[in-house]
Amino acid sequence: MTDPAPLTDDPAPIEFREGFVRRELTRAAIWLGLIAAMAVTVLLVQPLLVIFAGLVFATLLDGGVRLLGRVLPIGRGWRLLIVVLAVTAFLLGTFYLTGVEMTQQVTQLRSTLETQAGRLSGWLASQGLMPGTSDINGLLKQSVGSIGKLTSWVGTAVGAVTTMFMILIIGLFLAMDPEGYARGLQWVVPRAARPEFAITQKRMMSTLRKLLAGRLLGMAVEGVLTGIALTVGGVPMALLLGIIAGVLAFIPNVGAIITGTLMIAVGFSAGSDAGFWAIGTYVIVQTFDGYVVVPMVAKRTVDLPPALTLSTQIMASALFGILGLALADPMTAMAKTALKRRSEREAARDGDSARAEADIG
């Protein structure tokens, strides 16, 4: 009987013992995982935006709860209930008191803008600045149609209501137990990185609260001043324009341009005096907001450079539509805070390395 053949020590075709091969496979797996994560993010960008909008709404509620806690020492759940009821009562009361007037003004605003657009297109055609067959209304419809392709998921009334409902529900659940959800998010991070992640997370949420508090203050100031000034000047639809100015103040730069365009168009529809009053109102309110309110708020909240905010708004609106435009500033503020924390950590690490080398030397 022959002896069995000796066993070979060579690796099998599916076995990799060489360190170089393992390192390369690990790198390839990391790159493939990164590509897959980017693909999933692109596919899920719309629901991710809805979730982030819910986080922004939850931060608003949390800010109200924290502010109420300074004067009313009761449980968080009761404070949250008071904030929700107060916001609901304010919205319902506003719509009840101004609902009929606002409905009439919305209809009037639409017809006024169509009339002014027709006049502008006729004037441009008479000056030879555009072909006579062109129509600004048609151009507006085309632009709205192209934007609708990007935001078709919220383009219909049903989609918009559903999206808003989901944002409110997500925000309400997050506001009920923010610490619990924060711990849950920390749980998916490796243990070694959890302390640093918790610090960054806390700073990002604090930055978001400050940003939203400043925006709410600016919205209130701009809306009230615009409404009062237009009412004094006899500009039609002053109430509606004041509300629009306050709402659009949440989006700096872009919102101011839209507000000014609407104000001037409506003002000149009532005559040259009302038109020039609207221009003066716009200039004065924006100047007061830019040189008094914004610097005052920025000192206590978050100071974002105007060029940075405008750039991110343009990119977010082009990629994600209207919802991306509204959420551009909160995303920018949180990203800026995370990068700032990272630079602080690297600076501290470099300082420790320098001190260690000095001690050795």
C-alpha positions in Angstrom: 0.0 0.0 0.0 1.5 3.3 -1.0 1.9 6.3 1.4 -0.5 9.2 0.9 0.8 12.2 -1.0 2.0 15.1 1.2 -0.3 18.0 1.7 0.5 21.1 -0.2 0.8 24.5 1.5 -0.1 26.6 -1.6 -3.2 28.8 -1.2 -6.4 27.8 -2.9 -7.7 29.9 -5.8 -10.4 31.5 -3.5 -7.9 32.0 -0.6 -5.8 35.1 -0.4 -2.9 35.0 2.1 -0.8 37.7 0.6 -1.2 41.0 2.4 -1.1 43.1 -0.8 -4.1 41.3 -2.2 -6.1 41.7 1.0 -5.3 45.4 1.2 -6.3 45.9 -2.4 -9.6 44.0 -1.9 -10.3 46.1 1.2 -9.7 49.3 -0.7 -11.9 48.1 -3.6 -14.7 47.1 -1.1 -14.5 50.6 0.5 -14.8 52.3 -2.9 -17.7 50.1 -4.0 -19.4 50.7 -0.7 -19.0 54.5 -1.2 -20.4 54.3 -4.7 -23.3 52.3 -3.5 -24.0 54.7 -0.7 -23.9 57.7 -3.1 -26.3 55.8 -5.5 -28.7 55.1 -2.7 -28.5 58.7 -1.5 -29.4 59.9 -5.0 -32.3 57.5 -5.3 -33.6 58.4 -1.8 -32.9 62.2 -1.9 -36.6 63.1 -1.9 -37.5 61.2 1.3 -34.2 62.3 2.9 -35.2 65.9 2.3 -38.6 65.3 3.9 -36.9 63.7 6.9 -34.5 66.7 7.2 -37.5 69.1 6.9 -39.1 67.2 9.8 -35.9 67.6 11.7 -36.0 71.4 11.1 -39.6 71.5 12.3 -38.7 69.5 15.3 -35.9 72.0 16.1 -38.4 74.8 15.9 -40.7 73.0 18.4 -37.7 72.1 20.6 -36.7 75.8 20.7 -40.1 76.8 21.8 -40.1 74.1 24.5 -36.7 75.2 25.8 -37.8 78.8 25.9 -41.0 77.9 27.7 -39.0 75.9 30.2 -37.2 79.0 31.4 -40.5 80.5 32.8 -42.6 77.4 33.3 -41.0 74.5 35.3 -43.2 71.6 34.1 -42.5 68.4 32.3 -41.2 68.5 28.7 -44.3 66.7 27.4 -46.6 69.4 28.8 -44.5 72.2 27.4 -44.5 70.6 24.0 -48.3 70.3 24.1 -48.6 74.0 25.0 -46.3 75.0 22.1 -48.2 72.9 19.6 -51.6 74.2 20.8 -50.3 77.8 20.7 -49.0 77.4 17.2 -52.2 75.7 16.0 -54.4 78.4 17.7 -52.3 81.2 16.1 -52.5 79.7 12.6 -56.2 78.9 12.8 -57.0 82.4 14.3 -55.0 84.1 11.6 -56.8 82.2 8.8 -60.2 82.8 10.5 -59.7 86.5 10.9 -58.1 87.1 7.5 -59.2 84.1 5.5 -61.9 85.8 3.4 -59.7 88.9 2.7 -56.7 86.8 1.9 -58.7 84.6 -0.6 -59.9 87.7 -2.4 -56.4 89.2 -2.4 -54.9 86.0 -3.8 -57.3 86.1 -6.7 -56.7 89.7 -7.2 -52.9 89.2 -7.1 -53.0 86.6 -9.8 -54.9 88.8 -12.2 -52.8 91.8 -11.3 -49.5 90.0 -12.1 -50.9 88.7 -15.4 -51.9 92.2 -16.4 -48.6 93.7 -15.4 -46.7 90.9 -17.3 -48.8 91.7 -20.4 -47.9 95.4 -20.1 -44.2 94.6 -19.7 -44.1 92.2 -22.6 -45.9 94.8 -24.8 -43.4 97.6 -23.7 -40.4 95.3 -24.4 -41.8 94.4 -27.8 -42.4 98.1 -28.7 -38.8 98.8 -27.8 -37.5 96.0 -29.9 -36.0 94.1 -26.9 -38.0 91.0 -27.6 -40.0 89.6 -30.6 -43.5 90.7 -30.8 -44.8 87.2 -30.8 -43.2 86.4 -27.5 -45.3 86.6 -24.3 -43.9 86.8 -20.8 -46.8 84.8 -19.6 -45.8 82.0 -21.9 -42.2 82.2 -20.8 -43.4 82.0 -17.2 -45.4 78.9 -17.9 -42.5 77.3 -19.6 -40.2 78.1 -16.7 -42.8 76.8 -14.2 -43.1 73.7 -16.2 -39.4 73.0 -16.2 -39.2 73.6 -12.5 -42.2 71.2 -12.1 -40.2 68.4 -13.6 -37.7 68.7 -10.8 -40.3 68.9 -8.1 -43.1 66.8 -9.6 -43.3 64.8 -6.3 -44.6 67.9 -4.6 -46.1 69.5 -7.7 -49.7 68.4 -7.1 -51.9 69.6 -4.3 -52.2 66.1 -2.9 -48.4 65.6 -3.0 -47.8 68.9 -1.3 -50.4 68.2 1.4 -49.0 64.7 2.0 -45.4 66.0 2.1 -46.4 68.7 4.6 -48.3 66.2 6.7 -45.3 63.8 6.8 -43.0 66.7 7.8 -45.3 67.7 10.7 -45.6 64.1 11.9 -41.9 63.4 11.8 -41.1 66.7 13.5 -43.6 66.1 16.2 -42.2 62.6 17.0 -38.6 63.9 17.0 -39.6 66.8 19.3 -41.2 64.4 21.8 -37.9 62.6 22.6 -34.9 64.4 20.9 -32.4 62.8 23.3 -33.6 59.3 22.5 -33.3 59.8 18.8 -29.8 61.4 19.3 -28.7 58.3 21.2 -30.1 56.1 18.5 -28.1 57.9 15.9 -25.0 57.7 18.0 -25.5 53.9 18.3 -24.8 53.4 14.5 -21.4 55.0 14.9 -18.4 52.9 16.0 -17.7 53.1 19.7 -14.4 54.8 19.4 -15.9 57.7 17.5 -19.1 58.1 19.6 -17.8 60.8 22.0 -16.6 63.0 19.2 -19.7 62.4 17.2 -21.9 63.3 20.2 -20.0 66.6 20.6 -20.4 67.4 16.9 -24.1 66.4 16.9 -24.8 68.6 19.9 -23.1 71.6 18.3 -24.9 71.1 15.0 -28.3 71.0 16.7 -27.4 74.1 18.8 -26.4 75.9 15.5 -29.7 74.9 13.9 -31.7 76.2 16.8 -30.0 79.5 16.7 -30.3 79.8 13.0 -34.1 79.1 13.1 -34.6 81.5 16.0 -32.9 84.3 14.0 -34.9 83.5 10.9 -38.2 83.6 12.8 -37.3 87.0 14.3 -36.4 88.3 10.8 -39.6 86.9 9.3 -41.7 88.6 11.9 -40.0 92.0 11.6 -40.0 92.0 7.8 -43.6 90.8 7.4 -45.0 93.3 9.9 -43.0 96.3 8.6 -43.9 95.5 5.0 -47.6 95.1 5.8 -47.8 98.3 7.8 -45.8 100.4 5.3 -47.8 99.2 2.3 -51.1 99.8 4.2 -50.0 103.4 5.0 -49.1 104.0 1.3 -52.4 102.7 0.0 -50.8 99.8 -1.9 -53.4 97.1 -2.7 -53.2 93.7 -1.1 -51.0 95.0 1.7 -52.0 92.2 4.1 -51.1 89.4 1.6 -47.9 91.1 0.5 -46.8 91.4 4.2 -47.5 87.7 4.8 -45.6 86.8 1.6 -42.7 89.0 2.6 -42.6 87.3 6.1 -42.7 83.8 4.7 -40.1 84.4 2.0 -37.8 86.0 4.5 -37.0 82.5 5.6 -35.0 82.2 2.3 -32.5 85.2 2.3 -31.5 86.8 -1.0 -33.9 84.8 -3.3 -37.0 85.6 -1.1 -36.2 89.3 -1.0 -36.0 89.4 -4.8 -39.3 87.7 -5.2 -40.9 89.9 -2.6 -39.7 93.1 -4.2 -40.9 92.0 -7.6 -44.4 91.3 -6.3 -44.5 94.5 -4.3 -43.5 96.7 -7.2 -45.8 95.0 -9.7 -48.8 95.4 -7.4 -47.9 99.0 -6.5 -47.7 100.2 -10.1 -51.0 98.5 -10.9 -52.6 101.1 -8.6 -50.8 104.1 -10.0 -47.3 105.6 -10.1 -47.6 107.0 -6.6 -48.3 103.6 -5.1 -45.6 102.1 -7.3 -42.9 104.4 -6.1 -44.2 104.0 -2.5 -43.8 100.2 -2.9 -40.2 100.7 -4.2 -39.4 103.0 -1.2 -41.0 100.5 1.2 -38.9 97.6 -0.3 -35.7 99.6 -0.1 -36.2 100.8 3.4 -37.4 97.5 4.8 -34.5 95.6 3.1 -32.0 98.2 4.3 -33.3 98.0 7.8 -33.3 94.2 7.7 -29.8 94.0 6.2 -28.0 96.6 8.3 -29.9 96.3 11.6 -31.8 93.1 12.0 -29.5 90.7 10.3 -26.2 91.9 12.0 -28.0 91.9 15.4 -29.3 88.4 14.9 -26.0 87.1 13.5 -24.1 88.2 16.6 -26.3 85.9 18.7 -27.1 83.2 16.2 -25.2 82.0 13.0 -23.4 84.3 10.6 -23.4 82.8 7.1 -21.7 84.8 4.3 -24.2 86.0 1.7 -22.2 84.6 -1.2 -22.1 81.2 0.5 -25.8 81.1 1.2 -26.7 82.3 -2.3 -24.4 79.7 -3.9 -25.9 76.9 -1.9 -29.4 78.1 -2.6 -28.8 78.0 -6.3 -27.3 74.5 -6.2 -30.0 73.1 -3.9 -32.8 74.6 -5.9 -31.3 73.2 -9.1 -30.8 69.7 -7.7 -33.8 69.4 -5.3 -36.3 72.0 -6.3 -38.3 74.2 -4.0 -37.9 72.1 -0.8 -34.1 72.1 -1.4 -34.1 75.9 -1.7 -36.0 76.3 1.6 -33.6 73.9 3.4 -30.3 75.2 1.8 -29.4 77.4 4.7 -30.0 74.9 7.5 -27.9 72.3 5.7 -25.2 74.9 5.1 -25.1 75.9 8.7 -24.9 72.3 10.0 -22.2 71.4 7.5 -20.2 74.5 8.5 -20.5 73.6 12.2 -19.3 70.0 11.5 -16.3 71.2 9.4 -15.4 73.8 12.1 -15.4 71.1 14.8 -13.2 68.9 12.6 -10.7 71.7 12.1 -10.7 72.3 15.9 -10.0 68.6 16.5 -7.2 68.5 14.0 -5.7 71.7 15.4 -5.8 70.2 18.9 -4.2 67.0 17.6 -1.4 69.0 15.9 -0.8 71.0 19.1 -0.5 67.8 21.2 2.0 66.4 18.6 4.0 69.5 18.7 4.1 69.5 22.5 5.1 65.8 22.6 8.0 66.5 20.1 9.1 69.4 22.3 9.1 67.3 25.4 11.2 64.6 23.6 13.6 67.1 22.3 
